[in-house]
Each structure stands twice: as C-alpha cells, then as structure tokens.
Amino acid sequence: MDMPTMHIMKKYWFRTASVMVVGLVAIYFLVKVVLVISFPKTFVPQDFTDARGRGAIIAEEIVASSETSIANLENIRQADERGNYTDGLNLVSKEIQDNEAAFVKAYDLSTQLGVMTNNLNSVKPENAARIGLEAVLNESQIVQRLINYNADVRQLLDVLLSRFSNSGSVPNAKEKVKELISSMNDEAKAINDLNNKYKDLMSQFDNLTK
C-alpha cells in the first residue's frame, strides 16, 4: 500500500473516530439531561405542596383558637374564685362551642396531613422525605391534644354544674377546677409548641428540596 493511500486511510479513520467520539459525548450528555429531567435530585409533588399550604392555614387557626382559650380559662378561674358560678358556666359553655369548632378544624388538618403522608414516597431527596414524615407525625399530635383538651372542658363543665347546683359545697371541687384549668393550659401550650416544631422541621425540609 503506497504512502498516499495510507495517509488518506489514516485521515479517514481519524475523522471517523472523531465523529464517533463527538457522537458518544453528545449521546452521554443527552442521556444525562434526560435522566436529570426524568429523575430530578429534588422533587416535591404538587399535591403535597397544596395540602401543606391548606394545613398551615388550618393549624394557625387552631393555634389562635388555643391562645384565645387560654385567656378565657383565666376568666373562668376568676369567676370560680368569686363564686360567680353563672358567669363560670356561661364561659365554659362558650369554651365548649369554641373547642368543638377547633375540633372540626383538627379533622380538616388531619385530612391534609393524610394527603401529605400519601405523597411523601415521591419526595426527593430521601432525607427530605424522612424529615417531612417527622413533621407530619409531629403535627398530627395536635389532634390528640385537642381530644385531651375537650375532655378537660367537659369535666370542668360537670364540676361547675355540681358546684352551681349545690351552692358551691362540693368536696374538693375547687381543687378539681384548678387542676383541670392547669391541664387545659398545658394542652393549649403543647398545641402551640407542636406547631412551632412542625414549622422548624418544614424549614429543614425546604432547605433540602430547593
């Protein structure tokens, strides 16, 4: 094979190899782009985001209700101290109505938390999904706290009814009223603390899914 022919073949081979390399590189980057689009490093389903937004509004309403309740509890305590059982009963009756409204909100909150939970398996990265689950479990405890609170309100009403019916002469009733009001204050504070913890966890979630 003469030199000119070999030179042409080498030149052709070099061009062919170059085209192949460029083609392989192009395919590599194309596949990589497709993978990034198809399997992003961070992903949060829209249903999760929507439920989170609705749940946040409901949770803030529950917290606001619990803060109002704490002020109302002080009025109940003062009415009981003065022996003004009529005012005390009226305040407790209002507290029951407000608490029932908050309980409806708690049900709505649990519904939104359920939607978030159902979408956590699609959240990326995985550690963000874990933090999201911790946040949801934390926030779901608000429902249990409201159940405890509602039970205390009912007991308080029963005690005040007994005192009202017996002109205040019910054994250990005064101590029981203080105990129940203290328990209700604790539950109301726990609701606020749980919601603050939830917001802290979701802030971590956001940092991981940016």
C-alpha positions in Angstrom: 0.0 0.0 0.0 1.6 3.3 -1.1 2.1 6.2 1.3 -0.6 8.5 -0.2 -3.2 5.7 0.2 -2.2 5.1 3.8 -2.3 8.8 4.5 -5.9 9.0 3.2 -7.0 6.0 5.2 -5.5 7.4 8.4 -7.1 10.7 7.7 -10.4 9.0 7.1 -10.1 6.8 10.2 -9.2 9.8 12.3 -12.3 11.7 11.1 -14.4 8.7 11.6 -13.1 8.2 15.2 -13.5 11.9 15.9 -17.1 11.8 14.7 -17.7 8.7 16.8 -16.2 10.4 19.9 -18.3 13.5 19.4 -21.3 11.4 18.9 -20.7 9.4 22.0 -20.1 12.6 24.0 -23.3 14.0 22.6 -25.3 10.9 23.5 -23.8 10.9 27.0 -24.9 14.5 27.7 -28.3 13.8 26.1 -28.9 10.8 28.3 -27.7 12.8 31.3 -30.1 15.6 30.6 -32.9 13.2 30.1 -32.1 11.5 33.4 -31.9 14.8 35.3 -35.3 15.8 33.8 -36.9 12.4 34.5 -35.2 11.8 37.8 -34.5 15.2 39.5 -32.4 15.3 42.6 -35.1 17.3 44.3 -38.8 16.8 43.8 -42.0 17.7 45.8 -45.4 16.6 44.4 -47.8 19.4 43.8 -50.5 17.6 45.9 -48.0 17.6 48.9 -47.4 21.4 48.4 -51.1 22.2 48.1 -52.0 20.1 51.2 -49.2 21.7 53.1 -50.5 25.1 52.3 -54.0 24.3 53.4 -52.9 22.5 56.5 -50.7 25.5 57.5 -53.7 27.8 57.4 -55.8 25.4 59.5 -53.0 24.9 62.0 -52.6 28.6 62.6 -56.4 28.9 63.1 -56.2 26.1 65.8 -53.2 27.8 67.5 -55.1 31.2 67.5 -58.1 29.4 69.0 -56.0 27.9 71.7 -54.5 31.3 72.6 -58.0 32.7 72.9 -58.9 29.8 75.0 -56.1 30.4 77.5 -57.5 33.9 78.1 -60.9 32.5 78.5 -59.7 30.0 81.1 -58.3 32.8 83.2 -61.8 34.4 83.2 -63.3 31.0 84.2 -60.8 30.7 87.1 -61.7 34.2 88.3 -65.4 33.5 88.1 -64.9 30.4 90.2 -62.8 32.2 92.7 -65.5 34.8 93.2 -68.2 32.1 93.4 -69.9 33.5 90.4 -71.0 30.2 89.0 -73.4 31.6 86.5 -70.7 33.5 84.7 -68.4 30.5 85.1 -70.9 28.2 83.4 -71.5 30.7 80.6 -67.8 30.9 80.0 -67.4 27.1 80.0 -70.3 26.7 77.6 -68.7 29.2 75.2 -65.4 27.3 75.6 -67.1 24.1 74.6 -68.6 25.7 71.5 -65.2 27.1 70.5 -63.5 23.9 71.3 -65.9 21.9 69.1 -65.2 24.4 66.2 -61.5 23.8 66.8 -62.0 20.1 66.7 -63.7 20.3 63.3 -60.5 22.2 62.2 -58.4 19.4 63.7 -60.3 16.9 61.5 -59.6 19.1 58.4 -55.9 19.3 59.4 -55.7 15.5 59.7 -57.1 15.2 56.2 -54.4 17.5 54.8 -51.7 15.7 56.8 -53.0 12.4 55.3 -52.6 13.8 51.7 -49.0 14.9 52.6 -48.2 11.5 54.0 -49.5 9.7 50.9 -47.2 11.8 48.7 -44.1 11.5 50.8 -42.8 8.4 48.9 -42.4 10.7 45.8 -40.4 13.4 47.7 -36.7 13.7 46.8 -34.2 13.6 48.3 -34.9 10.7 50.7 -33.7 12.5 53.8 -36.2 15.3 53.0 -38.9 12.7 52.9 -37.9 11.5 56.3 -38.0 15.0 57.8 -41.3 15.5 56.1 -42.7 12.4 57.8 -41.4 13.5 61.2 -43.0 16.9 60.7 -46.4 15.3 59.7 -46.3 12.9 62.7 -45.4 15.9 65.0 -48.3 18.0 63.7 -50.8 15.1 63.9 -50.3 15.1 67.7 -52.3 18.4 67.7 -55.4 16.3 67.1 -54.7 14.2 70.2 -54.0 17.3 72.3 -57.4 18.7 71.2 -59.1 15.5 72.3 -57.4 15.8 75.7 -58.4 19.4 75.9 -62.0 18.7 75.0 -62.2 16.0 77.7 -61.0 18.5 80.3 -63.5 21.1 79.2 -66.3 18.6 79.6 -65.1 17.7 83.1 -64.8 21.3 84.0 -68.4 21.9 83.0 -69.6 18.9 85.1 -67.7 20.2 88.2 -69.1 23.8 87.8 -72.6 22.4 87.3 -72.3 20.4 90.5 -71.0 23.5 92.4 -73.7 25.7 90.9 -76.4 23.1 91.9 -75.1 22.8 95.4 -74.2 26.4 96.1 -70.5 25.6 95.9 -70.5 22.9 98.6 -69.0 20.1 96.6 -66.0 18.3 98.2 -62.6 19.1 96.5 -64.4 20.9 93.7 -62.2 24.0 93.9 -59.0 21.9 93.7 -60.5 20.0 90.8 -61.3 23.2 88.9 -57.7 24.4 89.3 -56.4 21.0 88.3 -58.5 20.9 85.1 -57.7 24.5 84.1 -54.0 23.8 84.6 -54.3 20.7 82.4 -56.1 22.7 79.7 -53.4 25.4 79.8 -50.8 22.7 79.3 -52.6 21.2 76.4 -53.1 24.6 74.8 -49.3 25.3 75.2 -48.5 21.9 73.8 -50.6 22.7 70.7 -48.6 25.9 70.1 -45.3 24.1 70.7 -46.1 21.3 68.3 -47.0 23.7 65.6 -43.7 25.6 66.1 -41.8 22.3 65.9 -43.6 21.4 62.7 -42.6 24.8 61.2 -39.0 24.2 62.1 -39.0 20.8 60.6 -40.6 22.0 57.4 -38.0 24.8 57.2 -35.4 22.0 57.1 -37.5 20.2 54.5 -37.4 23.3 52.3 -33.7 23.7 52.6 -33.3 20.1 51.3 -35.7 20.4 48.4 -34.6 23.8 47.0 
